């Protein structure tokens, strides 16, 4: 069994520690923010005893206030007692004074150590206090030229496996009926109401786009195949770009009148096509809605 892993995320306030810890969480790490350093050994003992947790990441910064001074000592104690039982990494998130000042001005927030002496004073005081931790770091990440999504991508690239990176982006493909409203969480909405409606065929009315007779009817419609090829080609071109932008989930919604026939067939086919290269969830929101309405009446 591989050794367990503990990552301590620390560094300068405003440099991107929150984004970094969120990226570790996206990779499947068990994460905790603002843990007092004195609690690190107890926290790790708890993780060590938990069979289902292999990796953990803890963010510790000046918001731990007076406890923060203990961080150097706690890391030394943990390192000395490790005996190669687990991997202990310290990731220090940093940026230049000028960049940090600019970020604080942009957000209109106060540095936790600024007091009445200004942002730059707070930054310089913090940097001095963090000298030992900086020197102990396994890796120092400079974020001057990083947007939040670029920092997330960096963490995923350097700390995640291929399986982790594949799992950080998923595609939700769904069907719905316009008569019941457009899904509020849809990123892309594709309207297939221009196709012939199987609802008007009595033998097809109670079935869905997952049933072969309805499936065949939908794909026999004029322009159904060409429309699908055009849409799927565009979606396959877009997916890597959404992932590169840092989006974690993309929801593609196919809509028809009642969400039972045409949209279901399109959503199911696209789900199958994308599943070879992407993590895909398929969902048909309204296939049972008409039956439920009939039962109430």
Secondary structure by P-SEA (a helix, b strand, c coil): ccbbbbbbbbccccccaaaaaaaaaaacccccccccccaaaaaaaaaaacccccbbbbbbcccccccccaaaaaaaaaaaaccccbbbbbbbbbbcaaaaaaaaaaacccccccccccaaaaaaaaaaaaaaaaaaccbbbbcccccaaaaaaaaaaccccaaaaaacbbbbbbbbbccccccccccbbbbccccccccccccccccccccaaaaaaaaaccaaaaaaaaaaaaaaaaaaaaaaacccbbbbbbbccccccaaaaaaaaaaaaaccccbbbbbbcccaaaaaaaaac
